[in-house]
Amino acid sequence: MRLTTKGRFAVTAMIDLALRQDKGPVALSRISERQSISLSYLEQLFGRLRKHELVSSCRGPGGGYRLGRKSSDITVADIIYAVDEPLDATQCGGKQNCKDDDMCMTHELWAALSRHMVDFLDSVNLQDLVSEQRQKQPGVSLHSDSKTMEVLFKD
């Protein structure tokens, strides 16, 4: 299973937002600049994150985005699910029709791996990632190629 850029970018953008929201709403254009993520791509991702109430938007001058709830209440799994990233290592997408409409011999292995991935990503919250970044790089902007992201989403 590979996590696509959709999931990686969503988690990176949420960390960036969480690091800076104490100064007011954060503009997507600023996240786009800091993280080298296309603004139009971020707009799509944040539309989905907003729909799942992980972020809220503020319009007008000085507007932008804030977290929709406390960073300690947002897990990496929440973010990935919100942007429609599949967390399934099975070939059949969990439908148990892997081979000629029957379950393949390794289905249970991949299904178990999927459960472990979800459990792990559900055990890591946004506050954990923010705290780690503040400890590693106090006052320095986070980049999408940070060690945290490499370890968490290593292919």
C-alpha distance (Angstrom), angle and dihedral (degrees) to the residues before:
residue distance angle dihedral
M1 . . .
R2 3.76 . .
L3 3.74 125.3 .
T4 3.79 108.1 -134.1
T5 3.78 126.8 -135.7
K6 3.80 88.5 -97.9
G7 3.81 91.4 68.3
R8 3.79 94.7 37.5
F9 3.79 93.7 49.7
A10 3.81 93.1 44.8
V11 3.81 92.1 53.8
T12 3.81 92.1 44.0
A13 3.81 92.3 49.4
M14 3.81 91.5 47.7
I15 3.81 91.0 52.1
D16 3.81 89.7 49.3
L17 3.81 90.5 49.6
A18 3.80 93.3 47.0
L19 3.81 91.4 49.5
R20 3.79 92.3 55.3
Q21 3.80 109.3 28.0
D22 3.81 93.9 95.2
K23 3.82 86.5 76.9
G24 3.82 91.8 56.0
P25 3.79 134.9 -87.8
V26 3.80 114.2 -12.0
A27 3.81 119.2 -133.8
L28 3.79 116.5 -130.8
S29 3.79 88.6 -135.9
R30 3.81 89.2 63.8
I31 3.81 92.5 48.7
S32 3.80 87.8 47.7
E33 3.82 91.2 53.9
R34 3.79 95.9 44.8
Q35 3.79 96.1 44.9
S36 3.81 100.1 33.1
I37 3.80 91.7 -124.5
S38 3.79 120.2 143.5
L39 3.80 111.6 -100.8
S40 3.80 92.3 -136.1
Y41 3.82 89.8 51.9
L42 3.81 90.7 50.2
E43 3.81 89.9 49.8
Q44 3.81 89.6 55.7
L45 3.80 92.6 47.0
F46 3.79 93.7 46.6
G47 3.79 90.7 49.3
R48 3.80 87.5 60.2
L49 3.80 93.3 41.8
R50 3.81 89.5 51.4
K51 3.80 91.5 48.8
H52 3.83 87.8 56.4
E53 3.83 90.0 46.2
L54 3.79 93.9 -118.7
V55 3.82 89.5 124.4
S56 3.78 135.8 21.6
S57 3.78 127.2 -153.3
C58 3.79 131.7 -133.6
R59 3.79 117.8 -158.5
G60 3.77 130.2 -150.1
P61 3.79 133.9 36.5
G62 3.77 109.5 -13.1
G63 3.79 89.7 16.3
G64 3.74 128.1 140.7
Y65 3.77 137.2 114.9
R66 3.78 136.8 -42.3
L67 3.76 130.1 -175.8
G68 3.79 112.1 -86.4
R69 3.79 91.6 -138.7
K70 3.79 138.6 4.0
S71 3.80 114.1 -55.5
S72 3.80 89.4 -123.9
D73 3.82 88.2 60.4
I74 3.82 95.2 53.4
T75 3.79 116.6 80.8
V76 3.78 127.6 -163.3
A77 3.81 87.1 -115.4
D78 3.84 89.4 56.6
I79 3.80 90.4 54.4
I80 3.78 94.8 46.1
Y81 3.80 93.3 47.3
A82 3.81 90.7 47.8
V83 3.80 92.1 59.4
D84 3.82 91.3 47.4
E85 3.78 95.4 -109.1
P86 3.80 110.9 160.9
L87 3.79 115.5 -126.5
D88 3.76 96.8 -166.5
A89 3.79 125.4 115.2
T90 3.80 94.7 -172.5
Q91 3.77 118.8 106.0
C92 3.80 91.5 -132.6
G93 3.80 98.3 49.7
G94 3.80 90.4 -112.0
K95 3.82 94.2 -58.6
Q96 3.81 92.9 117.4
N97 3.81 92.4 -131.5
C98 3.81 96.0 110.3
K99 3.79 98.7 134.6
D100 3.78 122.5 31.3
D101 3.82 91.1 -28.9
D102 3.82 91.1 -52.6
M103 3.77 131.9 99.1
C104 3.81 113.3 -88.0
M105 3.80 122.2 -127.1
T106 3.82 92.9 -103.4
H107 3.81 98.1 42.6
E108 3.82 94.7 106.5
L109 3.81 91.0 49.1
W110 3.82 92.4 55.0
A111 3.79 92.5 40.5
A112 3.83 89.4 54.1
L113 3.80 90.2 48.7
S114 3.81 89.3 51.7
R115 3.81 90.9 52.2
H116 3.82 90.8 50.2
M117 3.81 91.6 49.4
V118 3.79 91.7 50.6
D119 3.81 91.4 46.4
F120 3.81 90.9 50.2
L121 3.81 95.1 46.6
D122 3.80 89.2 46.0
S123 3.82 89.8 54.0
V124 3.83 93.7 56.9
N125 3.76 115.2 75.0
L126 3.77 129.8 -166.4
Q127 3.81 91.9 -110.0
D128 3.82 89.8 58.5
L129 3.81 90.1 55.7
V130 3.81 93.3 44.2
S131 3.82 91.8 49.9
E132 3.78 90.4 49.6
Q133 3.80 91.6 51.4
R134 3.80 93.0 47.6
Q135 3.78 90.0 50.6
K136 3.81 93.7 48.3
Q137 3.79 99.2 39.7
P138 3.80 113.3 16.8
G139 3.80 108.7 -165.2
V140 3.81 93.8 -2.5
S141 3.78 120.2 116.8
L142 3.78 117.2 -110.0
H143 3.80 118.2 -116.1
S144 3.79 124.8 -155.8
D145 3.78 91.2 -116.4
S146 3.81 94.4 60.7
K147 3.78 120.8 140.5
T148 3.81 90.6 -111.3
M149 3.76 92.1 59.8
E150 3.80 92.5 43.2
V151 3.79 92.6 53.2
L152 3.78 96.1 41.0
F153 3.78 96.2 46.5
K154 3.77 102.9 27.8
D155 3.80 109.3 156.2
